[in-house]
Structure formats: C-alpha cells, structure tokens
Amino acid sequence: MDPDDKSSQDQRLASLKAAIRREADQHRDSTGETAADGASAAGNSRAMSTGFRVATELVANVCVGGLIGWQLDKWIGTEPILLLVFLLLGVASGFWSVYRIAMRPTKPTDRPR
C-alpha cells in the first residue's frame, strides 16, 4: 500500500466519522434521543403494553367471576358458596390468560436485511 494512499484513506475516514457525528448530533438535537434510545423506547413501549394487558386480563377475569358468583348466590340463596367458587374460577381463568399471553411467540425486532 502506498503511503500517500494510506494518508488519503485516513483523511477520508476522519471526514466520514465527522459527518456521521454531525448527523447524529443533529438527530439528537431535533428529537432529543439517539437511535439506540428510540429502539429501547420501542421495546419499553411493547413491554408496558404487554404488562397492562396482563394486569387487565387478570383483574377482569376475577371481577367477572366474582360478579357471576355473587349474582347466582342472590338468585339461588346459597350466599357465600357460589361467590367463592366463581371467584376461584375467575382467578384460574385469569392465570390461564396470563399464561397464554406469556407463551405467545414474540415477533423478532427490526432485523438487518
């Protein structure tokens, strides 16, 4: 390799690095985040969405089971029995829903092409 070629390559590499740094700084100034921050924000958003869904599924199943048991107890007159049975069924159904959400295959994130 010719020494002149080496120095011109080094100069070109330095100018490319400076251009990339300027673009990254401009992006950071305009959005307030780096590309890595954007990727982690998308991951955090996905995780929070799944967490809220899990909590909602669990609470909804327990509430529906409790309401069904309470109403059946009022109609039939077996005060706490059906409420407890349906509460337990609601809890079991809630855990089953959480299990199904947890076992769902995840989509791969932005893979390079």
C-alpha positions as YAML, in Angstrom:
chain: A
units: angstrom
residues:
- id: 1
  name: MET
  ca: [0.00, 0.00, 0.00]
- id: 2
  name: ASP
  ca: [1.37, 3.37, -0.99]
- id: 3
  name: PRO
  ca: [1.91, 5.79, 1.93]
- id: 4
  name: ASP
  ca: [0.05, 8.53, 0.04]
- id: 5
  name: ASP
  ca: [-2.95, 6.23, -0.36]
- id: 6
  name: LYS
  ca: [-2.84, 5.46, 3.34]
- id: 7
  name: SER
  ca: [-2.90, 9.12, 4.36]
- id: 8
  name: SER
  ca: [-5.70, 9.94, 1.90]
- id: 9
  name: GLN
  ca: [-7.69, 7.00, 3.23]
- id: 10
  name: ASP
  ca: [-7.11, 8.19, 6.78]
- id: 11
  name: GLN
  ca: [-8.28, 11.69, 5.85]
- id: 12
  name: ARG
  ca: [-11.35, 10.32, 4.13]
- id: 13
  name: LEU
  ca: [-12.14, 8.09, 7.10]
- id: 14
  name: ALA
  ca: [-11.79, 11.03, 9.50]
- id: 15
  name: SER
  ca: [-14.11, 13.18, 7.36]
- id: 16
  name: LEU
  ca: [-16.69, 10.36, 7.23]
- id: 17
  name: LYS
  ca: [-16.55, 9.94, 11.01]
- id: 18
  name: ALA
  ca: [-17.03, 13.68, 11.46]
- id: 19
  name: ALA
  ca: [-20.02, 13.67, 9.07]
- id: 20
  name: ILE
  ca: [-21.62, 10.76, 10.92]
- id: 21
  name: ARG
  ca: [-21.05, 12.51, 14.26]
- id: 22
  name: ARG
  ca: [-22.64, 15.73, 12.92]
- id: 23
  name: GLU
  ca: [-25.68, 13.83, 11.64]
- id: 24
  name: ALA
  ca: [-26.07, 12.01, 14.97]
- id: 25
  name: ASP
  ca: [-25.81, 15.31, 16.86]
- id: 26
  name: GLN
  ca: [-28.42, 16.92, 14.59]
- id: 27
  name: HIS
  ca: [-30.75, 13.96, 15.09]
- id: 28
  name: ARG
  ca: [-30.23, 14.07, 18.84]
- id: 29
  name: ASP
  ca: [-30.90, 17.82, 18.91]
- id: 30
  name: SER
  ca: [-34.06, 17.55, 16.83]
- id: 31
  name: THR
  ca: [-35.59, 14.54, 18.58]
- id: 32
  name: GLY
  ca: [-33.91, 14.58, 21.96]
- id: 33
  name: GLU
  ca: [-32.93, 10.93, 21.62]
- id: 34
  name: THR
  ca: [-30.37, 8.80, 19.88]
- id: 35
  name: ALA
  ca: [-31.17, 5.87, 17.59]
- id: 36
  name: ALA
  ca: [-30.40, 3.46, 20.43]
- id: 37
  name: ASP
  ca: [-32.78, 5.38, 22.69]
- id: 38
  name: GLY
  ca: [-35.51, 5.08, 20.06]
- id: 39
  name: ALA
  ca: [-35.03, 1.32, 19.84]
- id: 40
  name: SER
  ca: [-35.12, 0.91, 23.61]
- id: 41
  name: ALA
  ca: [-38.17, 3.18, 23.82]
- id: 42
  name: ALA
  ca: [-39.99, 0.93, 21.35]
- id: 43
  name: GLY
  ca: [-39.04, -2.10, 23.44]
- id: 44
  name: ASN
  ca: [-40.19, -0.40, 26.63]
- id: 45
  name: SER
  ca: [-43.45, 0.56, 24.98]
- id: 46
  name: ARG
  ca: [-44.06, -3.01, 23.88]
- id: 47
  name: ALA
  ca: [-43.23, -4.34, 27.36]
- id: 48
  name: MET
  ca: [-45.53, -1.85, 29.09]
- id: 49
  name: SER
  ca: [-48.33, -2.68, 26.67]
- id: 50
  name: THR
  ca: [-47.97, -6.37, 27.46]
- id: 51
  name: GLY
  ca: [-47.84, -5.64, 31.20]
- id: 52
  name: PHE
  ca: [-51.02, -3.57, 31.12]
- id: 53
  name: ARG
  ca: [-52.74, -6.26, 29.07]
- id: 54
  name: VAL
  ca: [-51.73, -8.96, 31.59]
- id: 55
  name: ALA
  ca: [-52.98, -6.86, 34.52]
- id: 56
  name: THR
  ca: [-56.25, -6.08, 32.76]
- id: 57
  name: GLU
  ca: [-56.88, -9.72, 31.83]
- id: 58
  name: LEU
  ca: [-56.25, -10.89, 35.39]
- id: 59
  name: VAL
  ca: [-58.41, -8.24, 37.07]
- id: 60
  name: ALA
  ca: [-61.23, -8.59, 34.53]
- id: 61
  name: ASN
  ca: [-61.40, -12.37, 34.89]
- id: 62
  name: VAL
  ca: [-61.51, -12.19, 38.69]
- id: 63
  name: CYS
  ca: [-64.16, -9.44, 38.64]
- id: 64
  name: VAL
  ca: [-66.36, -11.25, 36.13]
- id: 65
  name: GLY
  ca: [-66.09, -14.49, 38.11]
- id: 66
  name: GLY
  ca: [-66.96, -12.68, 41.34]
- id: 67
  name: LEU
  ca: [-69.93, -10.87, 39.81]
- id: 68
  name: ILE
  ca: [-71.34, -14.08, 38.30]
- id: 69
  name: GLY
  ca: [-70.95, -15.90, 41.63]
- id: 70
  name: TRP
  ca: [-72.48, -13.02, 43.60]
- id: 71
  name: GLN
  ca: [-75.49, -12.78, 41.27]
- id: 72
  name: LEU
  ca: [-76.07, -16.56, 41.27]
- id: 73
  name: ASP
  ca: [-75.86, -16.53, 45.09]
- id: 74
  name: LYS
  ca: [-78.52, -13.82, 45.21]
- id: 75
  name: TRP
  ca: [-80.84, -15.74, 42.86]
- id: 76
  name: ILE
  ca: [-80.38, -19.17, 44.39]
- id: 77
  name: GLY
  ca: [-79.83, -18.12, 48.02]
- id: 78
  name: THR
  ca: [-76.59, -20.00, 48.67]
- id: 79
  name: GLU
  ca: [-74.83, -16.91, 49.99]
- id: 80
  name: PRO
  ca: [-71.05, -17.36, 50.01]
- id: 81
  name: ILE
  ca: [-70.66, -20.71, 48.22]
- id: 82
  name: LEU
  ca: [-71.08, -19.76, 44.55]
- id: 83
  name: LEU
  ca: [-69.26, -16.46, 45.07]
- id: 84
  name: LEU
  ca: [-66.19, -18.32, 46.32]
- id: 85
  name: VAL
  ca: [-66.43, -20.97, 43.59]
- id: 86
  name: PHE
  ca: [-66.71, -18.42, 40.80]
- id: 87
  name: LEU
  ca: [-64.00, -16.22, 42.32]
- id: 88
  name: LEU
  ca: [-61.67, -19.21, 42.22]
- id: 89
  name: LEU
  ca: [-62.75, -19.93, 38.64]
- id: 90
  name: GLY
  ca: [-62.06, -16.28, 37.78]
- id: 91
  name: VAL
  ca: [-58.59, -16.49, 39.31]
- id: 92
  name: ALA
  ca: [-57.87, -19.70, 37.41]
- id: 93
  name: SER
  ca: [-59.16, -18.16, 34.19]
- id: 94
  name: GLY
  ca: [-57.02, -15.06, 34.80]
- id: 95
  name: PHE
  ca: [-53.89, -17.10, 35.32]
- id: 96
  name: TRP
  ca: [-54.69, -19.13, 32.20]
- id: 97
  name: SER
  ca: [-54.99, -15.90, 30.20]
- id: 98
  name: VAL
  ca: [-51.69, -14.63, 31.59]
- id: 99
  name: TYR
  ca: [-50.05, -17.95, 30.71]
- id: 100
  name: ARG
  ca: [-51.36, -17.76, 27.13]
- id: 101
  name: ILE
  ca: [-50.01, -14.21, 26.76]
- id: 102
  name: ALA
  ca: [-46.64, -15.23, 28.18]
- id: 103
  name: MET
  ca: [-46.33, -18.26, 25.90]
- id: 104
  name: ARG
  ca: [-47.22, -16.34, 22.74]
- id: 105
  name: PRO
  ca: [-44.23, -16.25, 20.41]
- id: 106
  name: THR
  ca: [-42.68, -12.82, 20.14]
- id: 107
  name: LYS
  ca: [-42.05, -11.12, 16.84]
- id: 108
  name: PRO
  ca: [-38.40, -10.51, 16.04]
- id: 109
  name: THR
  ca: [-37.48, -6.86, 16.23]
- id: 110
  name: ASP
  ca: [-36.08, -4.93, 13.30]
- id: 111
  name: ARG
  ca: [-33.57, -7.33, 11.82]
- id: 112
  name: PRO
  ca: [-30.98, -6.05, 9.37]
- id: 113
  name: ARG
  ca: [-31.77, -7.01, 5.81]
...
